[in-house]
Amino acid sequence: MTTDLFTRRNLLAAGGAVAVAGMSGLLVPARAQDLAPTRSMRGGSNNYRPGAPIVDRIGGGGFWMTGTVRRAGDGAPLEGQRIQVWAHTTEGHERDERSHGATLTDANGVFRLEMPQIVPAFGQPHGHLAYDSGEFETVFLRPVMSSARDTTLEVHFVLQPA
């Protein structure tokens, strides 16, 4: 038995889908409109150290903190933005200087920083992140991981000009 991929019904359905998508603007690149800024989270600034150094990695690594940084309103990716990371890990408490480091976003607004495995503090495995460069409003985040066995935590910032 041969299947005819180009039946009249398939062509009409595909043509209708293209027409609807074209009329709704789906064929042009998607742009965020009125993207709201990220608000600081309660407890996000706990044990914050202003000016933590930009590093290639915190400690021995094994855990990845990743995410994106975009501009509020249009959602444009923000290159060269400083994101500070700290946490309670297998190598130190979140108040220890060695548990802090910062990284910069790439041309796509993406950041990645390797650090030791995050372990529960106060019953919850969580990280701390901050945007604190000054060009945009400072934002402190304290995302909680779904499991202490997770080896990555993805976080997204939407920044509003200061």
RAKA-V670900 format. One record per residue. OMEGA is omega in whole degrees, 0 to 359 (* if undefined). D_CENTER is the distance of its C-alpha to the mean C-alpha in Angstrom with 2 decimals. Layout:
OMEGA_D_CENTER + OMEGA_D_CENTER
This chain:
181_50.04 + 178_48.09 + 179_45.01 + 183_45.06 + 185_41.46 + 175_42.71 + 179_44.58 + 181_45.20 + 180_43.03 + 180_39.98 + 179_40.47 + 180_40.83 + 180_37.72 + 179_35.59 + 178_37.13 + 179_36.48 + 179_32.78 + 179_32.46 + 179_34.40 + 180_32.30 + 180_29.01 + 180_30.55 + 182_31.83 + 177_28.56 + 182_26.68 + 179_24.74 + 176_26.24 + 181_24.67 + 180_21.06 + 177_18.82 + 178_17.82 + 176_16.07 + 178_18.75 + 177_18.50 + 185_14.75 + 179_14.80 + 175_13.11 + 177_10.97 + 175_13.71 + 179_14.03 + 176_14.54 + 180_17.97 + 182_18.29 + 183_15.08 + 179_17.36 + 178_19.65 + 177_20.82 + 176_18.88 + 179_20.60 + 175_20.61 + 176_20.57 + 185_19.25 + 172_19.87 + 185_17.65 + 174_18.10 + 181_17.80 + 174_17.38 + 178_18.09 + 184_21.29 + 178_22.15 + 181_18.75 + 180_18.33 + 182_14.92 + 171_11.55 + 184_8.51 + 175_5.72 + 181_2.35 + 176_3.73 + 182_6.42 + 179_9.15 + 176_12.59 + 180_13.98 + 184_16.85 + 178_16.52 + 180_12.78 + 177_13.60 + 182_11.13 + 180_11.82 + 173_13.24 + 179_14.37 + 184_12.33 + 177_12.71 + 177_10.20 + 182_12.42 + 171_12.01 + 182_14.92 + 170_16.18 + 186_19.45 + 177_19.89 + 182_22.87 + 180_23.75 + 179_23.59 + 182_22.96 + 177_20.09 + 179_22.81 + 180_23.90 + 182_23.31 + 179_22.68 + 182_19.64 + 174_17.80 + 180_16.30 + 177_14.12 + 179_12.67 + 177_12.38 + 177_10.26 + 183_12.34 + 180_14.15 + 181_11.51 + 183_8.95 + 172_7.23 + 177_7.43 + 176_9.03 + 178_11.44 + 182_14.08 + 176_15.82 + 179_18.53 + 175_18.16 + 177_17.06 + 182_20.11 + 171_20.95 + 183_21.91 + 176_23.85 + 183_23.65 + 170_19.88 + 183_17.52 + 176_14.58 + 174_12.49 + 176_12.34 + 178_10.03 + 163_11.43 + 186_11.48 + 185_15.25 + 176_16.62 + 180_18.80 + 179_18.40 + 179_16.20 + 179_16.55 + 178_15.36 + 176_12.70 + 180_12.77 + 177_10.71 + 181_12.36 + 178_10.77 + 180_13.64 + 179_13.71 + 181_15.96 + 176_18.17 + 178_19.14 + 179_19.57 + 179_15.91 + 175_15.07 + 173_11.28 + 182_8.58 + 185_5.11 + 182_3.21 + 178_2.79 + 169_5.92 + 190_9.07 + 177_11.77 + 178_15.50 + 180_18.12 + *_20.03
